[in-house]
């Protein structure tokens, strides 16, 4: 499966299993295993560059097992073929997203106007607190 011009994942690294799924299908849903479970061992895949692997494991979130296996389930459609295509498309989109390296953050200084706004807010807040204080001679 070709993901990007630099990343190609061989089909033998993707493991597809068909399971019974909920969702549309009427009585058929109880008899036929149409839902697809795609498994990809991202942590040990030789096809992924290290930086992409790290981002994929982070982006995968709860879909990644403790062993580093990415699990994608597709059960939206009524047929195995459609669900298989949906799972593969989801997988490809996830890897493509992980392949994009994040932009470096450029440090910026606060603008003069934002500093002045912050100081005005602080001054206003301190005045409010000062006005709440009991002064000598005030009855409690």
HELIX and SHEET records of a PDB file:
HELIX    1   1 UNK A   11  UNK A   13  5                                   3    
HELIX    2   2 UNK A   26  UNK A   30  5                                   5    
HELIX    3   3 UNK A   42  UNK A   44  5                                   3    
HELIX    4   4 UNK A   50  UNK A   60  1                                  11    
HELIX    5   5 UNK A   61  UNK A   63  5                                   3    
HELIX    6   6 UNK A   80  UNK A   99  1                                  20    
HELIX    7   7 UNK A  112  UNK A  132  1                                  21    
SHEET    1   A 3 UNK A  14  UNK A  19  0                                        
SHEET    2   A 3 UNK A  35  UNK A  41 -1                                        
SHEET    3   A 3 UNK A  69  UNK A  74 -1                                        
END                                                                             
